[in-house]
């Protein structure tokens, strides 16, 4: 049997105490890595061309005025989230933190109602209000009477208010294009986000860094967004995606004209 002795520094009470603390901390981190936390993972969702169809049904059905054939695309974008009942661990949340295609948010900010059914009801109401506002803004921009022109929007079960800007642009393009026989898009695939009110004011929506990922994934080269969200949009902006900040529907239409004609285009 060896009579080799360990150095006193390795057998002192201080060293043993530090080793015990280190073991406890390691154990705590190990447990914490798998304990469910009140956070929800969000990631790029579906996009839908407001000039085309979604789930085999036309997004925009307009009656009471002639409707144009259009080229190009005007894509509204969404973000998706894990179910509110799904608890994400510290380790899973840490992975998402370093992934450009995911984000971690407190569950109560994603599902403030707590109940998934209630949350779905609220976002459906927001979508209905957004559709009405987009229609009013577009018809006002074109100086058309809402009593004459009727717009029906069908985006399936997509909810929330953030499609407003792209719905309004879709209505304008379907009815008037660029006003000179051409398309608002110039044949490009353009995506965007932003709420809109009846006066055509475009407001912030949140989740823009994930929405730019969805836009680029589905072929967009231009992304229209509320002015106030430029800083967020520049986080992990996909290569080849041009950010165009706007504050009103009129500014959106002007920006698209500048893109078509080579004029000065707003930039983040």
KAURSUL-V811090 format. One record per backbone hydrogen bond with DSSP energy under -0.5 kcal/mol. CO is the residue of the C=O (numbers start at 1). NH is the residue of the N-H. E is the energy in kcal/mol with one decimal. If there is no record, write none. Layout:
co = [CO,CO]
nh = [NH,NH]
e = [E,E]
//
This chain:
co = [7,7,8,8,12,13,14,15,16,17,18,19,20,21,22,23,24,25,26,27,28,29,31,31,32,32,33,35,37,37,38,39,40,41,42,43,46,48,48,49,52,52,54,57,59,61,63,73,74,74,75,76,78,80,83,85,88,89,90,91,92,93,94,95,96,98,99,101,103,105,106,106,107,107,111,113,114,115,116,117,118,119,120,121,122,123,123,124,125,126,127,128,129,130,131,132,133,134,135,136,137,138,139,140,145,145,148,150,152,155,161,162,163,164,165,166,167,168,169,170,171,172,172,174,176,182,185,188,188,189,189,190,191,192,194,195,197,200,201,203,207,207,208,209,210,211,212,213,214,215,216,221,222,223,224,225,226,227,229,230,232,234,234,238,240,241,242,243,244,246,247,248,249,250,251,252,253,254,255,256,257,258,258]
nh = [10,11,11,12,16,17,18,19,20,21,22,23,24,25,26,27,28,29,30,31,32,33,34,35,35,90,91,90,39,88,107,88,105,82,103,80,78,50,76,52,59,60,57,54,154,152,150,190,50,76,192,48,45,43,86,87,37,93,94,95,96,97,98,98,99,100,102,44,42,40,109,110,110,111,114,115,116,119,120,121,122,123,124,125,126,127,160,128,129,130,131,132,133,134,135,136,137,138,139,140,141,142,144,143,148,149,150,63,61,158,164,194,167,168,169,170,171,172,173,174,175,176,177,68,179,178,188,73,190,221,222,75,224,77,165,203,200,249,197,195,210,211,212,213,214,215,216,217,218,220,219,242,191,244,193,246,229,230,233,234,235,236,237,241,242,243,223,268,225,227,202,252,253,254,255,256,257,258,259,260,261,262,263]
e = [-1.8,-0.6,-1.1,-0.7,-2.2,-2.3,-2.4,-2.4,-2.1,-2.5,-2.7,-2.1,-2.2,-2.8,-2.3,-2.2,-2.6,-2.6,-2.1,-2.3,-3.0,-1.8,-1.7,-0.6,-0.7,-0.9,-1.6,-0.7,-2.1,-0.9,-2.0,-0.7,-2.4,-2.3,-2.2,-3.2,-1.3,-0.7,-2.7,-1.6,-2.7,-0.5,-1.1,-3.0,-2.2,-2.6,-2.6,-2.7,-3.1,-0.5,-1.8,-2.2,-2.5,-2.4,-2.1,-0.7,-2.6,-2.6,-2.5,-1.9,-2.0,-1.8,-0.9,-0.8,-1.7,-0.5,-1.9,-0.6,-2.9,-3.4,-1.8,-1.0,-0.6,-3.2,-1.8,-1.7,-0.5,-2.6,-2.3,-1.9,-2.3,-2.4,-2.0,-1.8,-2.2,-2.1,-2.9,-2.1,-2.3,-2.3,-2.5,-1.9,-2.3,-2.7,-2.3,-2.4,-2.7,-2.5,-2.6,-2.1,-2.3,-1.8,-2.9,-0.9,-1.2,-2.6,-0.5,-2.4,-2.4,-2.0,-1.3,-1.6,-2.4,-2.4,-2.3,-1.9,-2.2,-2.3,-2.7,-2.5,-2.0,-3.1,-1.3,-3.4,-2.1,-2.1,-1.4,-2.4,-0.8,-2.1,-0.9,-3.0,-2.7,-0.8,-2.5,-1.4,-2.2,-2.2,-1.3,-1.7,-0.7,-1.8,-2.4,-0.9,-1.8,-2.4,-2.4,-2.3,-1.6,-2.5,-1.8,-2.6,-2.8,-3.0,-2.0,-2.4,-2.1,-1.4,-2.2,-1.6,-1.6,-0.8,-0.7,-1.6,-0.6,-0.5,-3.2,-0.6,-2.0,-1.6,-2.5,-1.9,-2.5,-2.2,-2.5,-2.2,-1.9,-2.3,-2.1,-1.9,-2.2,-1.5,-1.6]
//
